[in-house]
């Protein structure tokens, strides 16, 4: 990941070959081909370090660690995004299910899904995110 967020103009110039060069095979499979990493395998699943989670594809800020919780599902879970402009949501009917896919609003990369079974005392949402799709920028 680069130090700064890619601009929409920079993203528009990227070809699929460029994305393949920027990302590992697994990152490409998840972010660009809407894959899912195996549960309990991602680096961020058990991480408790404080900071901001950024999109692995473009560096956009997505989630704050203060919104991370242990849902026991095998993927990092958050009850809210960093702000309303961080992600887009889309109906996903693949695999014979109705789910809500979450993508990075800046680059369109697939992040995971959001479910209405999060902590009731906060938002009630569970953003179930692939570790391989995000990077943690630790708080200084």
N, C-alpha and C positions, 0 to 999 in steps of 0.2 A: 504494500500500500504506500502511496505517496504521502508526503507530509501534509498536503493540503487537499481539499475537496476539488474534484474535477468540475469544471463548469459545464453547463448544458452544451455549449459550443464544442468543447473538447470531447464530450461524450458522443455528440452527433458525428464526429469525425472517425470514431473507432469502428473498425470492421470486426467481423467475427474472428478473423485471424489476429487482430490486435488484442481482442479479449482473451483469446487462447494464450497469447504471449504474456499478458499481464497476470493471468490467474493460473494456479495449479490445476491439474486435471480435475480434482475433486471440487475445487472452488468453481471452476467453469461448469461442471455438471450440475451443481446446485444453483448457482446464481443465474446462469444463462439458459440452462435446460430444465429448470424447475425440479431438480432432483431433491432428495432428502438424505441426509447422513444417517447412519445407523444410530439408534438411541444409545445414550450413555457412553458415546465415544468421543464427543466433542470437547475441546479444551475448555470452553467457557461454561460447560454444564455445572461444574462444581466450584467455579472460580468465585471468590468473594471480594476480590480487590476492587477498590473504589475507582470510578472514572466514567468516561463516556464511551459507549459502544458505537463504532463507526462502520459503515458499509465497506466490506472488503473490496468491492468493485470500484467504488468511486471516492470513498473517504467521507461521505456525508454523515453527519451526526444523526443517530437514530434513537438510542436509548440511554438513559442514565442508570448507573448501577444502583441508585437508591430505589429504583422501581423493579429490581430483579428479586425474584423469590424462588424457592425450591418447590416446584409443582410435582416432583417425583416422576415426571413423564420421560426423562432422558434427554431433554433439550433445554437450553437456557430459556427461562420464562420471565416475562416482564408484564406488569399490570398496566403499563402506559408507555407511550412513545415519548421521546424528548419534547416534541411539540406537534401540533396538528399537521404541520407541513412535512413531517419526516417520512411518512409512508403512504402508500396507496393501498386500497383494499379492493379485491376482485372476487366475484363468485367463482368457485372452483368445483366443478362437477366430475373431476377425474376420479378414477378408482371406484365409481359407483356411489360416491358420497357427495353431500353438499357441505362445502367448507368455505371459509373466507381466506383467500390467499393474501399474504402481505408482501408487497414489493417496495423497494427503495424508490421514493418519489423522484430522486435525482437521476438515477441511471436505469431504473426499471428492473434491477436485479431481484430475483426471487429470494426472499428471506425465510419464509415459513408460512404459518397460518395463525389466525387469531380465533379464540374460542370464548364462549360466554361462561366459562367455569373458573374464573380467577377469584382472587380474594374478595369476598362480599364487602369487607370493611373499606375497600378502596374503590376500584373501578368495576370489579366483577369480571374483568377481562384477563385472558391469558394469551399473551403474544408468545407463541411457541416458535423459537427461532433457531435455525441451523447455526451451530458454532462456526462452521467453515465460512459462513456468509458475513461474519462480523469480526472486528478487531477491537480490542480494548485500548483506549488512550487513558493511561493511569492519571489520576489526579496528582498534581505535584505535592 
